[in-house]
Every structure is written in C-alpha cells, then in structure tokens.
C-alpha cells in the first residue's frame, strides 16, 4: 500500500502539478530529484532534496504535494512524528482530492498509537474517491481502518473492516493476511487458516515478507508455485 501511494503521488506530480504551461514552471532539480529518490524509497536522500525544494516559492498544490512526499519518506525511516507533522501541514494547505492524504494521515496517527485520531481521519476519508471520480472509497480506507482497529485491540471490528474492503480488491492477499491475524486474535483458527490459505494463493510476484511466510508455515501452508 505504501508503494501504491508513492506511485500515485509521482503520477500526480508529473502529470498534474508540473505540466509546463504559461502559469506553471518546470520543477526545480531538487524537487524532481526528491521525487525520484522517494519512488525508489531512497528516503534519506529524498528528504534532503525535498527539504531544499520546500525552501523555494511554489504554488500551494505543489507545496502540499511535496510535504506529502516528504511525510511518506519520514514514515519509511520510522519517524512518524515528522511524517504526521508534514501530512497535517499539507492538509492545511489544500483540501484532499481523493482518499490518499487522509488514509496516510490515519496511518501516521496509528504509528504513533493515537488510534482514535487515526480512526477519525480514516472515517473522513470515506467521503472521497479512491480510484477516480465516482468510485468512492476502495480497499485502502478499509485496509488501514482494519489495521488501526487491530492495533487498538478491537479485533472483531477489524474483521468487519477487512470484510468490507476485500470485495473492492479481492486479489489483494495482504488484506486476507491481516484479517487472518484478527481472526487469530479472536481465537478463530478455522477462519484464520482459511484466510491464510487464500492469501498464499495470492502471493505477489515479489513474494511476501518473512513474517508473513513464517505465519503461513506455522499453519502448514505453502505458497503454490505460479500462484497469483
């Protein structure tokens, strides 16, 4: 989900914000270099460039975007307080156009264990589109809501959130894995194994992280070769 956001931000940067027109200048090198580094998750370098970028005069939508990009990198570097600061500053500049700014605000609050504020941000995100005009909220809002509820110990509610989100992106194995963890916390091993088995079938091409593979192994589940 994090890489999805970086891709979405990069698309917005190149297509919308910095289209060269009579009223919008070509982006300074620091800004361009910062986004390139952020996309590669070379975040220490990205933060240096983006911080210099932010010293320049620029239209408010651009400044809002740069702050979001820097917030994302602070999060990657496990500095959620700085991420939250930048994300809030971005939202003070420009009203969200889709779910992502509020989804990430909710994520940064969660990283700081401020669960009520995280859920409030994610509830606000439900008012926005995720995949284009008229699409409404998608997997991201419910996925992050489920994570926050799980972190807060509200496992049954987390299951409900994931269950709403999964039909919106049924091939997203991470959501099934997360729901399995919530079922496990509730003591429902049957549903846990069912979700883990389906998650194994949906392993992404780059493979799952070690902790997910360990959980699959714990339940005697192997990833089918050639699975998607």
C-alpha positions in Angstrom: 0.0 0.0 0.0 2.9 2.3 0.7 4.4 1.8 -2.8 0.9 2.4 -4.3 0.8 5.8 -2.6 4.3 6.7 -3.9 3.2 5.8 -7.4 0.0 7.8 -7.1 1.9 10.8 -5.8 4.5 10.5 -8.5 1.8 10.4 -11.2 0.1 13.5 -9.7 3.5 15.2 -9.7 4.4 14.6 -13.3 1.0 14.8 -14.9 -1.0 17.3 -12.9 1.2 19.6 -10.9 4.2 20.2 -13.2 2.6 20.2 -16.6 4.6 23.0 -18.2 2.3 25.9 -19.0 2.4 29.6 -19.0 1.4 29.6 -15.4 3.2 26.6 -14.0 7.1 26.5 -14.1 9.2 23.4 -14.8 10.0 21.9 -11.3 13.4 22.7 -9.8 16.0 20.0 -9.8 15.8 19.4 -6.0 12.1 18.8 -6.4 12.5 16.3 -9.2 15.4 14.6 -7.6 13.5 14.3 -4.3 10.5 12.6 -6.0 12.8 10.2 -7.9 14.5 9.2 -4.7 11.2 8.8 -2.9 9.9 6.5 -5.6 13.0 4.4 -5.1 12.5 4.6 -1.3 15.9 6.1 -1.0 14.4 8.3 1.7 17.4 9.9 3.4 18.4 11.4 0.0 14.8 12.2 -0.8 14.3 14.1 2.4 17.4 16.2 1.8 16.2 17.2 -1.7 12.6 17.7 -0.7 13.6 19.9 2.2 15.6 22.2 -0.1 12.7 22.1 -2.6 10.4 23.4 0.2 12.6 26.5 0.7 11.5 27.7 -2.8 8.4 29.6 -3.7 5.9 27.4 -5.4 2.1 27.1 -5.9 0.2 25.8 -2.9 -0.8 22.5 -4.6 2.9 21.8 -5.3 3.9 22.6 -1.7 1.1 20.4 -0.4 2.3 17.5 -2.6 6.0 17.9 -1.6 5.0 17.8 2.1 3.1 14.6 1.5 6.1 13.0 -0.3 8.4 14.0 2.5 6.0 12.7 5.1 6.0 9.3 3.3 9.7 9.2 3.5 9.8 10.1 7.2 7.4 7.2 7.7 9.7 4.8 5.8 12.5 5.9 8.1 10.4 5.2 11.1 10.0 8.8 12.1 6.2 9.0 12.3 6.1 12.3 14.3 7.8 14.1 11.4 5.6 12.3 8.9 2.5 13.4 10.8 3.7 17.0 11.0 4.2 17.2 7.3 0.9 15.5 6.4 -1.0 17.8 8.7 0.8 20.8 7.1 -0.1 19.5 3.6 -3.8 19.2 4.5 -3.8 22.7 5.9 -2.7 24.0 2.5 -5.0 22.0 0.3 -8.3 20.1 0.7 -7.9 16.4 -0.3 -9.0 15.5 -3.8 -9.1 11.7 -3.0 -8.7 9.3 -0.1 -4.9 9.1 0.0 -4.0 12.2 2.0 -6.4 11.2 4.8 -5.5 7.5 4.6 -1.9 8.4 5.2 -2.8 10.8 8.0 -4.6 7.9 9.6 -1.5 5.7 9.1 0.8 8.2 10.8 -1.5 8.6 13.7 -1.6 4.8 14.0 2.2 4.6 14.0 2.1 7.0 17.0 -0.5 4.8 18.7 -3.1 7.6 18.5 -5.8 5.2 17.5 -8.9 7.4 17.9 -7.3 10.2 15.8 -6.3 7.6 13.2 -9.9 6.3 13.0 -11.3 9.8 12.7 -9.0 10.5 9.8 -10.0 7.3 8.1 -13.7 8.0 8.7 -13.2 11.3 6.9 -11.5 9.5 4.0 -14.7 7.6 3.4 -16.1 10.8 1.9 -13.6 10.7 -1.0 -13.0 8.7 -4.1 -10.0 6.3 -4.3 -9.8 5.2 -7.9 -11.1 8.1 -9.9 -14.3 10.3 -9.9 -17.3 8.5 -8.6 -15.6 5.4 -7.4 -16.0 6.0 -3.7 -13.6 4.6 -1.1 -11.7 1.4 -2.0 -9.6 -1.1 -0.3 -7.1 1.4 1.2 -9.5 3.0 3.6 -10.9 -0.3 4.9 -7.4 -1.9 5.0 -6.0 0.9 7.1 -9.1 1.0 9.3 -8.7 -2.7 9.9 -5.1 -2.2 10.9 -5.9 0.6 13.3 -8.7 -1.4 14.9 -6.5 -4.4 15.3 -3.7 -2.3 16.8 -6.3 -0.9 19.3 -7.3 -4.5 20.3 -10.7 -4.2 18.6 -10.4 -7.4 16.7 -14.0 -8.1 15.8 -14.3 -4.6 14.3 -11.1 -5.1 12.4 -12.5 -8.2 10.8 -15.6 -6.3 9.8 -13.5 -3.5 8.2 -11.4 -6.0 6.2 -14.5 -7.9 5.1 -15.9 -4.7 3.6 -12.7 -3.9 1.9 -11.8 -7.3 0.4 -14.5 -7.3 -2.3 -13.2 -4.0 -3.5 -9.8 -5.6 -4.3 -10.3 -9.4 -4.0 -6.8 -10.2 -5.3 -5.0 -8.3 -2.5 -3.5 -11.0 -0.4 -2.3 -8.7 2.3 -5.9 -7.9 3.3 -6.6 -11.6 3.8 -3.5 -12.0 5.8 -4.4 -9.1 8.0 -7.9 -10.4 8.5 -6.4 -13.8 9.4 -4.4 -12.1 12.2 -7.6 -10.5 13.6 -9.4 -13.9 13.4 -6.4 -15.5 15.2 -6.6 -12.8 17.9 -10.3 -13.8 18.4 -9.3 -17.4 18.7 -11.0 -18.5 15.4 -8.3 -20.8 14.0 -10.6 -22.1 11.2 -11.2 -18.7 9.7 -7.6 -17.8 10.3 -6.3 -20.8 8.2 -8.9 -20.2 5.5 -7.8 -16.6 5.0 -4.1 -17.6 5.2 -4.6 -20.3 2.5 -6.3 -17.8 0.2 -3.5 -15.2 0.9 -0.9 -17.8 -0.1 -2.7 -18.3 -3.4 -2.5 -14.5 -4.0 1.2 -14.1 -3.2 2.6 -11.1 -5.1 5.3 -11.6 -7.7 8.0 -10.2 -5.4 7.0 -12.6 -2.7 5.7 -12.0 0.8 7.8 -10.6 3.7 9.4 -13.1 6.1 6.9 -12.6 8.9 4.0 -13.5 6.5 5.9 -16.6 5.2 6.5 -17.6 8.9 2.8 -17.3 9.7 1.9 -19.4 6.6 4.4 -22.0 7.7 3.1 -22.0 11.2 -0.3 -23.1 9.8 1.2 -25.6 7.5 0.5 -23.6 4.3 3.0 -23.4 1.4 2.8 -20.9 -1.4 1.7 -22.7 -4.6 4.1 -22.4 -7.5 3.0 -20.0 -10.1 0.2 -18.6 -7.9 -1.2 -15.2 -8.1 
